[in-house]
Amino acid sequence: MDRISRRGFLALGGAGAAALATASCTPGSPAKVAKEPPKPVRTGVTEKGPITLTLWDQESGQVSRIWNDLIKGFERKYPNVTVNRVERSFGDLKALLKLALAGPHPPDVVEANQGWPDMGEMVKAGLLLPLDNYASAYGWHQRVPHTINAANSWTADGQRFGTGRLFGFTNEGELVGVFYNKTILRKLGLPAPTTFTEFENSLAAAKRAGEIPIQFGDLDGWPGIHEWAAVQERFVPQSYMTDFIFGLDYNRVSFSTPQNLRAATVLQDWTRKGYFTPDLLAIGYDDSVSHFVKGQGLYMITGNWIAANLALRIHPASAAYGAAVMKSAPDLGR
């Protein structure tokens, strides 16, 4: 459904913001808003003395190596700057980031999860700095579509999502979709599905052949949103998805709708038919990706951030992977 990027944004945090967060966490005290830094007179690093920037991120594999190359290039351009990079898994970052930002030695730049549970709570606690002045200086509003910046925008009190001040900059765009193992698909004698009906038929064929139809591990709790959204968006209009994600018209938008019930019924049907990995609640996301790369599963519904992992398995004369593009027109036959 990735009309809105799920994972990546860069947000600035600092000692001042962390101090405000500590004060706001005092029982009975009102939430504090981090003070916006002034608009830079010039872009780039203007200070001449030694600077150390601590960066926390969640990148791995090929993307992590690209980040290291970018950091080396930045340090060559600004020799007085040292970037201290701290790599965390997605799950660890979600668990530790808010505590780190509220602590006495917070990171300066963080990559974190957009949305209500993470970025929204950090904004509400005053842990992130508003970046509107930086956006103006660096032309972010001209370089990035409004819909992307909206995913990093909050009112100062963290109560409204998709509007207000800009608290982050999206560092990459990502799509969630269906990836498939070409070797297994050829063994089943099937083409890549182009409709939802063809996709469901191929799930049944994979199950009959003894293959795992959909590689899926939900021990971490968040991957299931991909399976859910892949089905949900077949039934609900785009306007509903946008309103639901941002919480717009929150007093009128309900999760209890006939369309969502139909989507939930589809997922329940898939579960009963054994289309997902056995014991999926005991398998973490990273292990699930590893299993898919090793050929366990016809499909995996996830984001294009695993493309680098799949590329490691692509050889001219052996197994390869693809991404299925299915028509959005309803062909469900349900």
C-alpha positions in Angstrom: 0.0 0.0 0.0 3.0 2.2 0.3 1.5 5.5 -0.8 3.2 6.7 2.3 6.7 5.6 3.2 6.6 3.4 6.3 10.2 3.3 7.6 12.7 5.9 6.6 13.1 9.4 7.9 16.0 11.4 9.3 15.2 13.6 12.3 17.5 15.8 14.3 17.6 15.4 18.1 19.9 17.1 20.5 20.7 17.8 24.1 18.2 20.6 24.3 15.4 18.5 23.0 16.3 15.6 25.3 16.3 18.0 28.3 12.8 19.2 27.3 11.7 15.5 27.1 13.1 14.8 30.6 11.1 17.7 32.0 7.9 16.6 30.1 8.1 13.2 31.6 7.8 14.5 35.1 4.4 13.2 36.5 1.7 15.9 36.2 3.8 18.3 34.0 2.5 19.4 30.6 4.2 18.3 27.4 7.0 20.6 26.2 7.7 21.5 22.6 11.3 21.5 21.4 12.4 25.0 20.2 13.0 25.3 16.5 16.6 26.0 15.6 17.3 29.3 13.7 17.5 29.3 9.9 21.1 28.7 8.9 22.8 31.7 7.2 24.6 29.3 4.9 24.1 25.7 4.0 26.7 23.0 4.8 29.0 22.8 7.9 30.0 26.3 8.9 31.8 25.6 12.1 35.6 25.2 11.8 36.3 23.3 15.1 36.1 19.5 15.5 32.6 18.2 15.4 31.4 14.7 16.2 27.9 13.7 15.1 26.4 10.5 16.5 24.0 8.8 14.0 21.6 5.9 14.9 20.2 4.0 12.0 18.6 0.6 11.1 20.3 -0.1 7.7 21.9 -3.4 6.9 23.4 -5.3 4.0 24.1 -3.4 0.7 22.3 -0.3 1.9 24.5 -0.2 5.0 27.6 -0.2 2.8 26.1 2.6 0.8 25.6 4.6 3.9 29.2 4.0 4.9 30.4 5.3 1.5 28.2 8.4 1.9 29.5 9.1 5.4 33.1 8.8 4.1 32.3 11.3 1.3 30.8 13.7 3.8 33.8 13.5 6.1 36.1 14.1 3.1 34.1 17.2 2.2 34.2 18.4 5.8 37.4 17.1 7.4 36.6 18.6 10.8 33.5 16.4 11.1 33.5 12.8 12.4 30.3 10.8 12.1 29.9 8.1 14.8 27.5 5.7 13.3 25.6 3.3 15.5 23.7 0.5 13.7 20.7 -1.1 15.2 18.1 -3.6 14.0 14.7 -2.2 13.3 13.3 -3.9 16.4 16.1 -2.7 18.6 15.8 0.8 17.3 12.1 0.9 18.0 12.7 -0.3 21.6 15.7 1.9 22.4 15.4 5.1 20.5 13.0 7.1 22.6 15.0 6.1 25.8 18.3 7.2 24.1 16.8 10.5 22.9 15.6 11.2 26.5 18.9 10.3 28.0 21.9 12.5 28.9 23.9 11.7 25.8 21.3 11.5 22.9 22.3 10.8 19.3 22.3 13.9 17.0 20.7 12.3 14.0 18.4 9.3 14.1 16.6 7.2 11.5 13.3 6.0 13.0 9.9 4.8 12.1 7.2 7.2 10.9 3.8 7.1 12.4 1.9 7.4 15.7 3.8 4.9 17.9 7.3 6.2 17.2 7.7 9.6 15.7 4.4 10.8 17.1 5.4 9.9 20.6 8.9 11.5 20.2 7.3 14.8 18.9 4.8 14.7 21.8 7.7 14.3 24.3 9.7 17.1 22.7 12.5 14.8 21.7 12.8 15.9 18.0 13.6 19.4 16.7 11.3 21.1 14.2 13.1 21.3 10.9 11.1 23.9 9.0 14.0 26.4 8.9 16.3 23.8 7.5 13.6 22.7 5.0 13.5 26.3 3.8 17.3 26.7 3.6 17.8 23.4 1.7 14.7 23.6 -0.5 13.2 20.4 0.9 9.7 21.4 0.0 10.7 21.8 -3.6 12.7 18.6 -3.8 10.2 16.3 -2.1 6.5 15.9 -2.8 4.0 17.2 -0.3 2.7 13.7 0.4 6.2 12.6 1.5 6.8 15.6 3.8 3.3 15.0 5.3 4.5 11.7 6.7 7.1 13.7 8.7 4.7 16.5 9.8 3.0 16.9 13.1 1.4 19.6 15.2 3.7 20.7 17.9 1.8 18.8 20.6 2.0 15.5 18.5 -1.8 15.3 18.4 -2.2 15.6 14.6 -0.3 13.7 11.9 0.2 14.9 8.3 0.0 18.6 9.1 1.9 21.2 11.1 5.6 21.4 11.6 8.2 19.3 9.8 10.1 17.0 12.2 12.0 14.8 9.7 13.3 14.4 6.2 12.6 11.2 4.3 15.9 9.7 3.3 14.5 7.0 0.9 11.3 6.0 -0.7 10.1 2.4 -0.2 7.4 0.3 -1.6 5.7 -2.7 0.0 4.7 -5.4 -2.5 4.8 -9.1 -3.4 8.2 -10.7 -4.1 8.4 -14.1 -5.7 10.9 -16.9 -6.2 11.2 -17.5 -10.0 12.5 -21.0 -9.6 9.5 -22.2 -7.6 7.1 -20.4 -9.9 8.7 -22.2 -12.9 8.5 -25.5 -11.1 4.7 -24.9 -10.6 4.4 -24.1 -14.3 2.9 -20.7 -13.5 3.6 -17.1 -14.7 4.0 -14.2 -12.4 0.5 -13.2 -11.2 -1.0 -10.0 -12.6 -4.3 -10.2 -10.8 -5.3 -11.0 -7.3 -7.3 -14.0 -8.5 -4.2 -15.4 -10.2 -2.2 -14.7 -7.0 -4.7 -16.7 -4.9 -4.7 -19.6 -7.4 -0.9 -19.7 -7.2 -1.1 -19.9 -3.4 -3.2 -23.0 -3.7 -0.9 -24.5 -6.3 2.1 -23.9 -4.1 0.4 -25.5 -1.1 -0.5 -28.6 -3.1 3.1 -28.9 -4.3 4.4 -28.9 -0.7 5.9 -25.4 -0.9 5.4 -22.5 1.6 3.0 -20.2 -0.3 3.9 -17.0 1.6 7.1 -16.7 3.7 5.9 -14.8 6.8 7.3 -14.4 10.3 5.5 -12.1 12.8 7.4 -12.6 16.1 8.3 -8.9 16.0 4.7 -7.8 15.7 5.0 -5.3 12.8 5.5 -7.4 9.7 1.8 -8.5 9.7 0.8 -5.0 8.6 2.2 -5.8 5.2 0.0 -8.9 4.7 -3.0 -7.0 6.0 -2.4 -3.9 3.8 -1.8 -6.0 0.7 -5.3 -7.4 1.0 -7.0 -4.4 2.6 -6.1 -2.0 -0.3 -8.0 -4.4 -2.7 -11.3 -3.4 -1.0 -11.0 0.2 0.4 -10.5 3.4 -1.6 -7.2 5.4 -1.4 -8.9 8.2 0.4 -9.8 5.9 3.2 -6.2 4.7 3.6 -4.9 8.2 3.7 -7.5 9.4 6.2 -7.0 6.3 8.4 -3.2 6.5 8.4 -3.0 10.2 9.2 -6.0 10.1 11.6 -7.8 12.7 9.5 -11.5 13.0 10.3 -10.7 10.6 13.2 -14.1 11.1 14.7 -15.7 9.7 11.6 -13.3 7.2 10.2 -13.9 3.7 11.6 -12.0 0.5 11.3 -15.2 -1.4 11.6 -16.3 -1.3 7.9 -17.6 -4.0 5.5 -14.5 -3.6 3.4 -12.2 -4.3 6.3 -14.3 -7.2 7.3 -13.9 -8.7 3.8 -10.1 -8.2 4.0 -9.9 -9.8 7.4 -12.0 -12.8 6.1 -9.5 -13.3 3.2 -6.5 -13.4 5.7 -8.4 -15.8 7.9 -9.1 -18.0 4.9 -5.4 -18.0 4.0 -4.4 -19.0 7.5 -6.9 -21.8 7.6 -5.6 -23.1 4.3 -2.0 -23.1 5.5 -0.8 -20.4 3.1 1.6 -18.9 5.6 4.8 -20.2 7.2 4.1 -22.7 9.9 4.7 -21.3 13.4 4.9 -17.8 12.0 4.5 -16.2 15.4 7.8 -17.8 16.5 9.8 -16.5 13.6 11.4 -13.0 13.5 11.4 -10.8 10.5 15.1 -11.0 9.8 15.0 -14.8 10.0 12.0 -14.8 7.6 14.0 -12.8 5.1 16.9 -15.2 5.4 14.6 -18.2 4.8 13.1 -16.6 1.7 16.5 -15.8 0.3 17.4 -19.5 0.8 14.4 -20.6 -1.2 11.8 -21.3 1.5 8.6 -19.7 0.2 7.1 -18.9 -3.2 6.2 -15.3 -2.1 7.1 -12.8 0.5 5.0 -9.7 1.1 7.4 -7.0 2.3 9.2 -3.8 1.3 11.8 -3.2 -1.4 14.4 -2.7 1.3 15.1 -6.5 0.9 16.0 -6.0 -2.8 19.7 -5.9 -1.8 19.3 -9.2 0.1 17.7 -10.8 -2.9 20.4 -9.5 -5.3 23.0 -11.5 -3.3 21.2 -14.6 -4.6 20.8 -13.6 -8.2 23.1 -15.4 -10.7 22.7 -15.6 -14.4 22.1 -19.3 -14.6 20.4 -20.0 -11.2 17.6 -18.8 -8.9 16.4 -15.3 -9.1 13.5 -13.2 -7.7 11.0 -10.8 -9.0 8.3 -8.4 -7.9 4.7 -9.0 -8.9 2.7 -6.1 -10.2 -1.1 -6.8 -9.9 -3.9 -4.7 -11.2 -5.7 -2.7 -8.7 -9.1 -3.2 -10.3 -11.3 -5.6 -8.3 -11.2 -9.1 -9.8 -11.6 -10.9 -6.5 -14.6 -13.1 -7.3 -15.6 -12.9 -3.6 
